[in-house]
């Protein structure tokens, strides 16, 4: 068949499915891996968005209860029996350490403030670790997916060129499907990487804001307990 006859043939329809099924096995594996990574990223994104929203709402409710003027002991008894997160977990941990020292008749208040500060720091670390878990997956997918897709593209183009060389036909109708299949891998890589990068930056910013809010509450509550420690210690000395 001469080139004129090839040019006269109708061009094959190129769709997403035909590009996938016509791709080399290695390129198919790359595409499937990138799609699975994209699904994994979206699952993490949705889970983290819901977790951050629950944490913000829980912190708002706790702030309202904490600054309402009610007794700290009453608030502790109310929330210590159920699972807590956010600022409530910091409050429960610090109050638990406070009560251990106050309820022990032989306990000394020396070092209590530093112990409470340490408990608050550890609680903040646990809360932030919970919020940041799996965010590294988003960062990894965002940075690696384009290169994985490019690997699939390079492999697909090499395969297409070998097929062209074997058929000894350089018509665009023959070359285009193989090139399109190869470039489809890069497109899927970008499809996985772009949402992962945007979500990672957004979620990391939200986690940083939540961490700052936790640290602010820890400083305020530590100051409240510090005044209470000075008052209790002064009363004991006077007695």
Secondary structure, DSSP 8 states (H G I E B T S, - for coil): --HHHHHHS------HHHHHHTS-HHHHHHHHHHHHHHHHHHHHHHHHHHHHHHHHHHHHHHHHHHTT---HHHHHHHHTTS---THHHHHHHHHHHHHHHHS-TT---TTHHHHHHHHHHHHHHHHHHHHHTTHHHHHHHHHHHHHHHHHHHHHHHHHHHHHHHHHT---HHHHHHHHHHHHHHHHHHHHHHHHHHHHHHHHHHHHHHHHHHHHHHHHHHHHHHHHHHHHHHHHHHH-
